[in-house]
Amino acid sequence: MVKQIQAERFIPDFTPQELFDCAFAPAEPVRRYHEECDGDPDCEVGEWEDGERTVVFCTCVNAPAAISRLLGMETLTIRETARREDEGEEVVLRSTPVLDFPGGSKFTTSSHMRLSPATGGCQMWVEVTCEAAGPWGLVGTIEDTMATQAAATVDGFLDFTLRWCAAASDEGRPAAAAAAGANGDRDATAAMAMAEGQQAVPPLGLAVGAGDGELED
């Protein structure tokens, strides 16, 4: 049975467009997120073209033994394509991660993220849908594992984004952060931070919690 999870965070002092420009348009926050959360310092972040961008990253398999044996590998390569859609003042991002190995199409995950205007800031809402095909008797376990992993990933990503934006908005400068990072320019972002006597990125120490993620059958 298909599994879905939802989670959300409030990002103060940002409009949906400013949030996109700060945390989604540049390559640097994407690289830093996958390095911090997936242990992949070599994440490949493509350019945005016609409203789409592809990211390729590696992550360790964290699954029950039966599923690990089914996969037959300890590290997964994932190719994720994100597509931006605008709906009025809202920014909508849809992404489809694909497992890059034979049979990877049997494990499908799709995400729907909505950045909405809110009083004093922006509401960031995410829904992830997980579905699997596999040996009889294992599908339910596989989907449960996928949903558990997705809930942790979503919480970690939302927390990362909140911290990244908090660093950018110190002293009321989300627009400056967006301008410095809009082209994924690491040097510009670092130079802006150094000029103001701050780190480009704060220590993240992401604590993934289950409090905001909800599992649905």
LOLUMLUM-862044 format. One line per field, with one value per atom (N, C-alpha, C): residue in one letter; y, x, z. Coordinates in Angstrom, 1 decimal, padded with zeros to 4 digits. Atoms other than C-alpha are relative to their C-alpha. Example, Ala and Ser with C-alpha at 12.3 -4.5 7.8 and 13.67 -1.06 7.14 Angstrom:
// LOLUMLUM-862044
residuo: (A; A; A; S; S; S)
north: (-001.2; -004.5; 001.2; -001.1; -001.1; 001.1)
east: (000.9; 012.3; 000.9; -000.9; 013.7; -000.8)
up: (000.0; 007.8; 000.0; 000.0; 007.1; 000.8)
This chain:
// LOLUMLUM-862044
residuo: (M; M; M; V; V; V; K; K; K; Q; Q; Q; I; I; I; Q; Q; Q; A; A; A; E; E; E; R; R; R; F; F; F; I; I; I; P; P; P; D; D; D; F; F; F; T; T; T; P; P; P; Q; Q; Q; E; E; E; L; L; L; F; F; F; D; D; D; C; C; C; A; A; A; F; F; F; A; A; A; P; P; P; A; A; A; E; E; E; P; P; P; V; V; V; R; R; R; R; R; R; Y; Y; Y; H; H; H; E; E; E; E; E; E; C; C; C; D; D; D; G; G; G; D; D; D; P; P; P; D; D; D; C; C; C; E; E; E; V; V; V; G; G; G; E; E; E; W; W; W; E; E; E; D; D; D; G; G; G; E; E; E; R; R; R; T; T; T; V; V; V; V; V; V; F; F; F; C; C; C; T; T; T; C; C; C; V; V; V; N; N; N; A; A; A; P; P; P; A; A; A; A; A; A; I; I; I; S; S; S; R; R; R; L; L; L; L; L; L; G; G; G; M; M; M; E; E; E; T; T; T; L; L; L; T; T; T; I; I; I; R; R; R; E; E; E; T; T; T; A; A; A; R; R; R; R; R; R; E; E; E; D; D; D; E; E; E; G; G; G; E; E; E; E; E; E; V; V; V; V; V; V; L; L; L; R; R; R; S; S; S; T; T; T; P; P; P; V; V; V; L; L; L; D; D; D; F; F; F; P; P; P; G; G; G; G; G; G; S; S; S; K; K; K; F; F; F; T; T; T; T; T; T; S; S; S; S; S; S; H; H; H; M; M; M; R; R; R; L; L; L; S; S; S; P; P; P; A; A; A; T; T; T; G; G; G; G; G; G; C; C; C; Q; Q; Q; M; M; M; W; W; W; V; V; V; E; E; E; V; V; V; T; T; T; C; C; C; E; E; E; A; A; A; A; A; A; G; G; G; P; P; P; W; W; W; G; G; G; L; L; L; V; V; V; G; G; G; T; T; T; I; I; I; E; E; E; D; D; D; T; T; T; M; M; M; A; A; A; T; T; T; Q; Q; Q; A; A; A; A; A; A; A; A; A; T; T; T; V; V; V; D; D; D; G; G; G; F; F; F; L; L; L; D; D; D; F; F; F; T; T; T; L; L; L; R; R; R; W; W; W; C; C; C; A; A; A; A; A; A; A; A; A; S; S; S; D; D; D; E; E; E; G; G; G; R; R; R; P; P; P; A; A; A; A; A; A; A; A; A; A; A; A; A; A; A; A; A; A; G; G; G; A; A; A; N; N; N; G; G; G; D; D; D; R; R; R; D; D; D; A; A; A; T; T; T; A; A; A; A; A; A; M; M; M; A; A; A; M; M; M; A; A; A; E; E; E; G; G; G; Q; Q; Q; Q; Q; Q; A; A; A; V; V; V; P; P; P; P; P; P; L; L; L; G; G; G; L; L; L; A; A; A; V; V; V; G; G; G; A; A; A; G; G; G; D; D; D; G; G; G; E; E; E; L; L; L; E; E; E; D; D; D)
north: (-001.2; 000.0; 001.2; -001.3; 003.5; 000.7; -000.7; 005.4; 001.5; -001.4; 009.2; 000.6; -000.8; 011.6; 001.4; -001.5; 015.3; 000.6; -000.8; 017.9; 001.4; -001.4; 021.6; 000.8; -001.0; 024.5; 001.4; -001.4; 028.2; 000.7; -000.7; 030.3; 001.5; -001.5; 033.9; 000.9; -001.1; 037.0; -000.3; 000.3; 035.4; -000.1; 000.3; 035.5; -001.3; 001.3; 032.3; 000.2; -000.2; 033.8; 000.2; -000.2; 034.9; -001.3; 001.3; 031.5; -000.9; 000.8; 029.8; 000.5; -000.6; 032.3; -000.4; 000.2; 031.6; -001.5; 001.3; 027.9; -001.1; 000.9; 026.3; 000.3; -000.4; 028.3; -000.3; 000.2; 028.2; -001.5; 001.4; 024.9; -000.2; 000.2; 025.5; -000.6; 000.7; 024.7; -001.4; 001.4; 021.6; -000.9; 000.8; 020.4; -000.1; 000.0; 021.3; -001.0; 000.9; 019.4; -001.4; 001.4; 016.2; -000.4; 000.4; 016.4; -000.2; 000.2; 016.9; -001.2; 001.0; 014.5; -001.4; 001.2; 011.9; -000.5; 000.3; 012.0; -000.1; 000.0; 012.7; 001.4; -001.3; 015.6; 000.2; -000.2; 015.0; 000.0; -000.1; 015.6; 000.9; -000.8; 016.8; 000.8; -000.8; 019.7; 000.7; -000.6; 020.7; 001.4; -001.4; 024.1; -000.1; -000.1; 025.2; 000.3; -000.3; 025.0; -000.3; 000.1; 025.6; -000.5; 000.3; 025.3; -001.4; 001.3; 022.0; -000.1; 000.3; 020.8; -001.4; 001.4; 017.4; 000.0; 000.1; 016.5; -001.5; 001.4; 013.2; -000.1; 000.1; 012.1; -001.5; 001.4; 008.9; 000.1; 000.1; 007.8; -001.5; 001.4; 004.7; -000.6; 000.8; 002.0; -000.2; 000.2; 002.0; -000.8; 000.8; -000.9; -001.3; 001.4; -004.3; -000.9; 000.9; -007.1; -000.6; 000.6; -008.7; 001.0; -001.0; -005.4; 000.3; -000.2; -004.9; -001.1; 001.1; -008.3; 000.1; -000.1; -007.6; 001.1; -001.0; -004.4; -000.4; 000.5; -006.1; 001.0; -001.1; -002.9; 000.8; -000.8; -000.7; 001.5; -001.4; 002.6; 000.2; -000.2; 003.9; 001.4; -001.3; 006.5; 000.4; -000.5; 008.6; 001.2; -001.1; 010.9; 000.7; -000.7; 013.5; 001.2; -001.2; 015.9; 000.8; -000.9; 018.9; 000.9; -000.9; 020.9; 001.1; -001.1; 024.4; 000.4; -000.5; 025.5; 001.1; -001.1; 028.8; -000.1; -000.1; 029.1; 001.2; -001.3; 032.7; 000.4; -000.5; 033.9; -001.2; 001.2; 030.3; -000.6; 000.7; 028.5; -001.5; 001.4; 024.8; -000.8; 000.9; 022.2; -001.4; 001.4; 018.7; -000.8; 000.7; 016.1; -001.5; 001.4; 012.5; -000.6; 000.7; 010.6; -001.3; 001.3; 007.6; -000.7; 000.8; 004.9; -000.5; 000.3; 004.4; -001.4; 001.4; 000.6; -000.9; 000.9; -002.3; -000.3; 000.3; -002.7; 001.2; -001.2; 000.8; 000.6; -000.6; 001.7; -000.7; 000.6; -000.7; 000.7; -000.8; 001.8; 001.4; -001.4; 005.1; 000.9; -001.1; 008.2; 001.3; -001.3; 011.5; 001.0; -001.0; 014.8; 001.2; -001.2; 017.9; 001.0; -001.0; 021.0; 001.3; -001.2; 024.2; 001.1; -001.2; 027.6; 001.0; -000.9; 029.8; 001.2; -001.2; 033.4; -000.2; 000.1; 033.6; 001.3; -001.2; 036.4; -000.1; 000.0; 037.3; -000.9; 000.8; 034.9; -000.9; 000.9; 031.8; -001.4; 001.3; 028.4; -001.0; 001.0; 025.5; -001.4; 001.3; 022.3; -001.0; 001.1; 018.9; -001.2; 001.4; 015.7; -000.9; 001.0; 012.6; -001.3; 001.2; 009.5; -001.1; 001.2; 006.1; -001.2; 001.2; 003.0; -001.0; 001.0; -000.3; -001.2; 001.3; -003.5; -001.0; 000.9; -006.6; -001.4; 001.3; -010.2; 000.1; 000.0; -011.1; -000.2; 000.0; -010.5; 001.0; -000.9; -008.0; 001.5; -001.4; -005.0; 000.9; -000.8; -003.8; 000.5; -000.4; -003.9; 001.0; -000.9; -002.2; 001.4; -001.3; 000.6; 000.7; -000.5; 001.0; 000.6; -000.5; 001.4; 001.2; -001.2; 003.8; 001.2; -001.1; 005.9; 000.5; -000.4; 005.9; 000.8; -000.7; 007.0; 001.4; -001.2; 009.6; 001.0; -000.9; 011.1; 000.6; -000.5; 011.4; 000.9; -000.9; 012.9; 001.3; -001.2; 015.4; 000.9; -000.8; 016.5; 000.6; -000.5; 016.8; 001.1; -001.0; 018.8; 001.3; -001.2; 021.2; 000.7; -000.6; 021.7; 000.7; -000.6; 022.3; 001.4; -001.2; 024.9; 001.1; -001.0; 026.7; 000.6; -000.5; 027.0; 000.8; -000.7; 028.0; 001.4; -001.3; 030.8; 000.9; -000.8; 031.9; 000.6; -000.6; 032.4; 001.1; -001.0; 034.3; 001.3; -001.1; 036.5; 000.8; -000.7; 037.6; 001.5; -001.4; 041.4; 000.4; -000.3; 041.4; 000.0; 000.0; 040.4; -001.2; 001.0; 037.7; 000.3; -000.4; 039.7; -000.1; 000.1; 040.0; -001.4; 001.4; 036.3; -000.6; 000.5; 035.5; 000.5; -000.6; 037.9; -000.7; 000.6; 036.4; -001.5; 001.4; 032.8; -000.4; 000.3; 033.1; -000.8; 000.8; 031.6; -001.1; 001.0; 029.1; 000.3; -000.5; 031.2; -000.1; 000.3; 029.8; 001.2; -001.1; 032.6; 001.3; -001.1; 035.3; -000.1; 000.2; 033.8; 000.1; 000.0; 033.3; 001.4; -001.4; 036.8; 000.9; -000.8; 038.3; -000.3; 000.4; 036.4; 000.5; -000.5; 037.3; 001.5; -001.4; 040.9; 000.5; -000.4; 040.9; -000.7; 000.6; 038.9; -001.2; 001.2; 035.7; -001.1; 001.1; 032.2; -000.1; 000.1; 031.4; -000.9; 000.9; 028.5; -000.4; 000.3; 027.8; -001.5; 001.4; 024.4; -000.5; 000.4; 022.4; -001.0; 001.1; 019.3; -000.4; 000.2; 018.3; -001.1; 001.0; 016.6; -000.4; 000.4; 014.6; -000.5; 000.5; 014.2; -000.4; 000.5; 012.5; 000.9; -000.7; 015.2; 000.7; -000.7; 017.0; -000.9; 000.9; 014.0; -000.8; 000.8; 012.1; -001.1; 001.1; 008.7; -000.3; 000.3; 007.8; -001.3; 001.2; 004.4; 000.4)
east: (000.8; 000.0; 000.9; -000.8; 001.3; 000.0; -000.2; 002.7; 000.3; -000.2; 002.6; 000.4; -000.4; 004.3; -000.1; 000.0; 003.8; 000.8; -000.7; 005.8; 000.1; 000.0; 006.1; 000.9; -000.7; 008.2; -000.4; 000.2; 007.7; 001.4; -001.3; 010.6; -000.3; 000.3; 010.4; 000.8; -000.7; 011.3; 000.3; -000.3; 011.3; -001.4; 001.1; 008.8; 000.3; -000.3; 008.4; 001.2; -001.0; 010.6; 001.4; -001.3; 013.3; 000.5; -000.4; 013.3; 000.6; -000.5; 013.7; 001.4; -001.3; 016.5; 001.1; -001.0; 018.3; 000.4; -000.3; 018.0; -000.2; 000.2; 017.0; 000.6; -000.6; 018.3; 001.5; -001.4; 022.0; 000.4; -000.4; 024.0; 000.6; -000.7; 025.9; -000.9; 000.7; 023.1; -000.4; 000.2; 022.3; 001.2; -001.2; 025.9; 000.2; -000.3; 026.2; -001.0; 001.0; 022.9; 000.4; -000.3; 024.0; 001.4; -001.2; 027.5; -000.3; 000.3; 026.1; -000.9; 001.0; 023.2; 000.2; -000.2; 024.2; 001.5; -001.4; 028.0; 000.6; -000.5; 028.5; 000.6; -000.6; 031.0; 000.1; -000.2; 030.9; -001.3; 001.3; 027.2; 000.1; 000.0; 026.6; -001.3; 001.2; 024.3; -000.1; 000.1; 023.1; -000.5; 000.6; 022.0; -001.5; 001.4; 018.4; -000.2; 000.3; 017.2; -001.5; 001.4; 013.6; -000.8; 000.7; 012.5; 000.3; -000.3; 014.2; 001.5; -001.4; 017.4; 000.2; -000.3; 019.0; 001.2; -001.0; 021.0; 000.4; -000.4; 023.0; 000.9; -000.7; 024.1; 000.0; -000.1; 025.1; -000.5; 000.4; 023.6; 000.2; -000.1; 024.1; -001.3; 001.2; 021.5; -000.2; 000.4; 019.8; -001.3; 001.2; 017.4; 000.1; -000.1; 016.5; 000.8; -000.9; 018.7; -000.6; 000.6; 016.2; -000.1; 000.0; 015.9; 001.4; -001.4; 019.6; 000.5; -000.4; 020.1; -000.7; 000.7; 017.4; 000.7; -000.7; 019.3; 001.3; -001.3; 022.6; 001.1; -001.0; 024.6; -000.2; 000.0; 025.5; -000.1; 000.1; 025.5; -000.8; 000.8; 022.9; 000.3; -000.1; 023.3; -001.4; 001.4; 020.2; 000.1; 000.1; 019.4; -001.4; 001.2; 016.8; -000.2; 000.3; 015.1; -001.1; 000.9; 013.3; -000.6; 000.7; 010.7; -000.7; 000.6; 009.6; -001.3; 001.2; 006.0; -000.5; 000.5; 004.5; -001.6; 001.4; 000.9; -000.3; 000.2; 000.1; 001.2; -001.2; 002.4; 000.7; -000.7; 003.3; 001.0; -001.0; 006.4; -000.2; 000.2; 005.8; 001.2; -001.0; 008.6; -000.4; 000.3; 008.0; 001.3; -001.2; 010.8; -000.2; 000.1; 011.3; 001.4; -001.3; 014.3; 000.0; -000.1; 015.4; 001.2; -001.1; 017.6; 000.7; -000.8; 020.4; 000.7; -000.5; 020.7; -001.1; 001.0; 019.0; -001.1; 001.2; 015.5; -000.4; 000.3; 015.6; -001.4; 001.3; 012.4; -001.2; 001.0; 010.6; -000.3; 000.1; 011.1; -000.2; 000.3; 009.4; -000.4; 000.3; 009.3; -000.1; 000.2; 007.9; -000.3; 000.3; 007.8; -000.6; 000.7; 005.7; 000.2; -000.3; 006.9; -000.7; 000.7; 004.9; 000.5; -000.4; 006.3; -001.1; 001.2; 003.4; 000.2; -000.1; 003.2; -000.8; 000.6; 002.4; 000.4; -000.2; 002.2; 001.4; -001.3; 005.8; 001.0; -001.0; 007.4; -000.6; 000.4; 006.9; -000.2; 000.3; 005.3; 000.5; -000.6; 007.2; -000.6; 000.7; 005.1; 000.5; -000.5; 006.2; -000.8; 000.7; 004.4; 000.9; -000.7; 006.3; -000.8; 000.8; 004.7; 001.0; -000.9; 006.5; -000.8; 000.7; 005.5; 001.1; -001.0; 007.4; -000.7; 000.4; 007.1; 001.1; -001.0; 008.9; -000.6; 000.5; 008.6; -001.2; 001.2; 005.3; 000.4; -000.3; 005.3; 001.1; -001.0; 008.1; -000.4; 000.3; 006.4; -000.4; 000.4; 004.8; 001.2; -001.2; 008.1; 000.9; -000.8; 009.9; -000.6; 000.6; 007.3; 000.1; -000.1; 007.4; 001.4; -001.4; 011.2; 000.2; -000.1; 011.0; -000.7; 000.7; 008.4; 000.8; -000.8; 010.5; 001.2; -001.2; 013.6; -000.4; 000.4; 011.6; -000.4; 000.4; 010.2; 001.3; -001.2; 013.7; 000.7; -000.6; 015.0; -000.7; 000.8; 012.2; 000.3; -000.3; 012.7; 001.4; -001.3; 016.4; 000.2; -000.1; 016.0; -000.7; 000.7; 013.5; 000.8; -000.8; 015.7; 001.2; -001.2; 018.7; -000.4; 000.5; 016.7; -000.2; 000.2; 015.6; 001.2; -001.2; 019.1; 000.8; -000.7; 020.5; -000.6; 000.7; 017.9; 000.2; -000.3; 018.5; 001.3; -001.3; 022.1; 000.0; 000.1; 021.2; -000.7; 000.8; 018.7; 000.5; -000.6; 021.0; 000.1; -000.1; 020.8; -000.9; 001.0; 017.9; 000.5; -000.6; 019.7; -000.4; 000.4; 017.7; 000.2; -000.1; 017.8; 001.5; -001.4; 021.6; 000.5; -000.4; 022.0; -000.5; 000.6; 019.7; 000.9; -000.8; 021.7; 001.4; -001.4; 025.1; -000.1; 000.0; 023.9; -000.8; 001.0; 021.5; 000.6; -000.7; 024.1; 000.8; -000.7; 025.4; 001.5; -001.3; 028.5; 000.6; -000.5; 030.4; 000.8; -000.8; 032.9; -000.8; 000.8; 030.3; -000.7; 000.7; 028.4; 000.9; -001.0; 031.5; 000.5; -000.5; 032.7; -001.0; 001.0; 029.4; 000.0; 000.0; 029.6; 001.2; -001.2; 033.2; 000.0; 000.1; 032.5; -000.8; 000.9; 029.9; 000.5; -000.6; 032.2; -000.8; 000.7; 030.1; 000.5; -000.3; 030.5; -001.0; 000.9; 029.1; -001.1; 001.0; 027.2; 000.2; -000.2; 026.6; 000.2; 000.0; 027.4; -001.4; 001.4; 024.3; -000.4; 000.3; 024.4; -001.5; 001.5; 021.0; -000.5; 000.7; 018.8; -001.3; 001.2; 016.2; -000.9; 001.0; 013.1; -001.3; 001.3; 009.7; -001.1; 001.1; 007.7; -000.9; 000.8; 006.6; -000.4; 000.3; 006.5; -001.2; 001.2; 003.2; -000.1; 000.2; 002.9; -001.4; 001.3; -000.2; 000.0; 000.2; -001.3; -000.7)
up: (000.0; 000.0; 000.0; 000.1; -000.9; 001.4; -001.2; 002.0; -000.3; 000.1; 002.4; 001.3; -001.2; 004.8; -000.3; 000.1; 005.4; 001.1; -001.1; 007.3; -000.5; 000.4; 007.4; 001.0; -000.8; 008.8; -000.4; 000.3; 009.1; -000.1; 000.2; 007.7; 000.2; -000.2; 009.2; -000.9; 000.7; 007.2; -001.4; 001.4; 003.8; -000.8; 000.9; 000.9; -000.7; 000.8; -001.2; -001.0; 001.0; -003.9; 000.6; -000.7; -001.5; 000.6; -000.5; 000.1; -001.1; 001.2; -003.3; -000.4; 000.4; -004.2; 001.0; -001.0; -000.9; 000.1; -000.3; -000.4; -001.1; 001.1; -003.7; -001.3; 001.3; -006.6; 000.0; 000.0; -005.6; 000.1; -000.2; -005.8; 001.4; -001.3; -002.5; 001.1; -001.1; 000.0; -000.3; 000.4; -002.0; 000.3; -000.3; -001.8; 001.5; -001.4; 001.8; 000.7; -000.6; 002.7; -000.2; 000.2; 001.0; 000.6; -000.7; 002.5; 001.5; -001.4; 006.0; 000.3; -000.3; 005.8; -000.6; 000.7; 003.3; 000.0; 000.0; 003.8; -001.4; 001.4; 000.1; -000.3; 000.3; -000.5; -001.5; 001.5; -004.3; -000.7; 000.6; -004.9; -001.3; 001.2; -008.5; -000.1; 000.1; -008.8; -001.4; 001.3; -012.3; 000.1; 000.1; -013.5; -000.2; 000.3; -013.5; -001.5; 001.5; -017.2; -000.2; 000.3; -018.2; 001.2; -001.2; -014.6; 000.6; -000.5; -014.0; 000.4; -000.4; -012.2; 000.4; -000.4; -011.7; 001.0; -001.0; -008.7; 000.2; -000.1; -008.4; 001.3; -001.3; -004.9; 000.4; -000.5; -003.0; 001.5; -001.3; 000.3; 000.5; -000.5; 002.6; 000.1; -000.2; 002.7; 001.5; -001.4; 006.1; 000.0; 000.1; 005.9; 000.7; -000.5; 007.4; -000.9; 000.8; 006.4; -001.2; 001.1; 004.1; -001.2; 001.1; 002.1; -000.5; 000.4; 002.1; -000.9; 000.9; 000.6; -001.3; 001.2; -002.0; -000.9; 000.7; -003.0; -000.5; 000.3; -002.9; 000.0; 000.0; -002.2; 001.3; -001.3; 000.8; -000.3; 000.4; -001.1; -001.2; 001.1; -003.4; -000.7; 000.8; -006.2; -000.4; 000.3; -006.6; -000.9; 000.9; -009.5; 000.2; -000.3; -008.5; -000.9; 000.8; -010.9; 000.6; -000.6; -009.5; -001.0; 001.0; -011.4; 000.8; -000.6; -010.4; -000.7; 000.6; -010.9; 000.9; -000.7; -009.9; 000.0; -000.1; -008.6; 000.8; -000.7; -007.9; 000.7; -000.8; -005.1; 000.6; -000.6; -004.2; -001.0; 000.8; -005.4; 000.3; -000.2; -006.0; -000.6; 000.5; -006.4; 000.1; 000.1; -007.5; -000.4; 000.3; -007.5; 000.0; 000.1; -008.5; 000.1; -000.1; -007.2; -000.6; 000.6; -009.2; 000.5; -000.5; -007.8; -001.2; 001.2; -010.3; 000.1; 000.1; -010.4; -000.6; 000.6; -012.2; 001.0; -000.9; -010.7; 000.9; -000.9; -009.1; -000.3; 000.3; -010.9; 000.8; -000.9; -008.5; 001.3; -001.2; -005.7; -000.4; 000.5; -006.5; 001.2; -001.0; -004.4; -000.7; 000.6; -005.4; 001.1; -001.0; -003.4; -000.6; 000.4; -003.6; 001.1; -001.0; -001.8; -000.4; 000.2; -001.5; 000.9; -000.8; -000.4; -000.1; 000.0; 000.6; 000.8; -000.8; 001.8; 001.4; -001.4; 005.6; 000.7; -000.8; 008.1; 000.6; -000.6; 009.0; -000.7; 000.6; 006.6; -001.1; 001.0; 004.5; 000.6; -000.5; 005.2; -001.1; 000.9; 003.7; 000.3; -000.2; 003.3; -001.0; 000.9; 001.9; 000.2; 000.0; 001.0; -000.8; 000.7; 000.0; -000.1; 000.3; -001.6; -000.3; 000.2; -001.4; -000.5; 000.5; -003.4; -000.5; 000.3; -004.0; -000.7; 000.5; -006.0; 000.4; -000.4; -004.9; 000.3; -000.4; -003.6; 000.9; -000.8; -002.1; 001.5; -001.5; 001.7; 000.4; -000.4; 001.5; -000.4; 000.5; -000.2; 001.1; -001.2; 003.0; 000.8; -000.8; 004.8; -000.7; 000.8; 001.9; 000.1; 000.0; 001.8; 001.4; -001.3; 005.6; 000.2; -000.1; 005.4; -000.8; 000.9; 002.5; 000.7; -000.7; 004.5; 001.2; -001.1; 007.6; -000.4; 000.5; 005.7; -000.6; 000.6; 003.8; 001.1; -001.1; 007.1; 000.6; -000.6; 008.5; -000.9; 001.0; 005.3; -000.1; 000.1; 005.1; 001.2; -001.2; 008.7; 000.0; 000.1; 008.2; -001.0; 001.0; 005.0; 000.5; -000.4; 006.5; 001.1; -001.1; 009.6; -000.6; 000.7; 007.3; -000.6; 000.7; 005.3; 001.0; -001.0; 008.4; 000.6; -000.5; 009.7; -001.0; 001.1; 006.3; -000.1; 000.2; 006.0; 001.2; -001.2; 009.6; -000.1; 000.2; 008.8; -001.0; 001.0; 005.7; 000.4; -000.4; 007.4; 001.2; -001.1; 010.3; -000.5; 000.2; 010.5; -001.2; 001.0; 008.1; -001.4; 001.4; 004.9; -000.8; 000.9; 003.1; -001.5; 001.4; -000.1; -000.4; 000.3; 000.1; -000.2; 000.1; 000.7; -001.3; 001.3; -002.3; -001.1; 001.1; -004.5; -000.1; 000.0; -003.4; -000.5; 000.3; -003.9; -001.2; 001.1; -006.9; -001.1; 001.1; -009.3; 000.6; -000.6; -006.9; 000.2; -000.1; -006.3; 001.4; -001.3; -003.3; 000.5; -000.5; -003.2; 000.3; -000.3; -003.3; 001.3; -001.2; -000.5; 001.2; -001.0; 001.6; 000.2; -000.2; 000.9; 000.7; -000.6; 001.9; 001.5; -001.4; 005.2; 000.7; -000.6; 005.9; 000.2; -000.1; 005.2; 001.2; -001.2; 008.0; 001.2; -001.2; 010.3; 000.4; -000.3; 010.1; -000.8; 000.8; 009.0; -001.2; 001.2; 005.5; 000.4; -000.4; 007.0; 001.5; -001.4; 010.7; 000.2; -000.3; 012.3; 000.0; 000.1; 011.4; 001.0; -001.0; 013.6; 000.0; 000.2; 012.2; 000.9; -000.9; 014.8; -000.7; 000.7; 012.8; 001.0; -000.9; 014.8; -000.7; 000.6; 014.1; 000.3; -000.5; 015.7; -001.1; 001.0; 012.5; -001.2; 001.1; 010.1; 000.4; -000.2; 009.8; -001.0; 000.9; 008.3; -000.2; 000.3; 006.5; -000.9; 000.9; 005.0; -001.3)
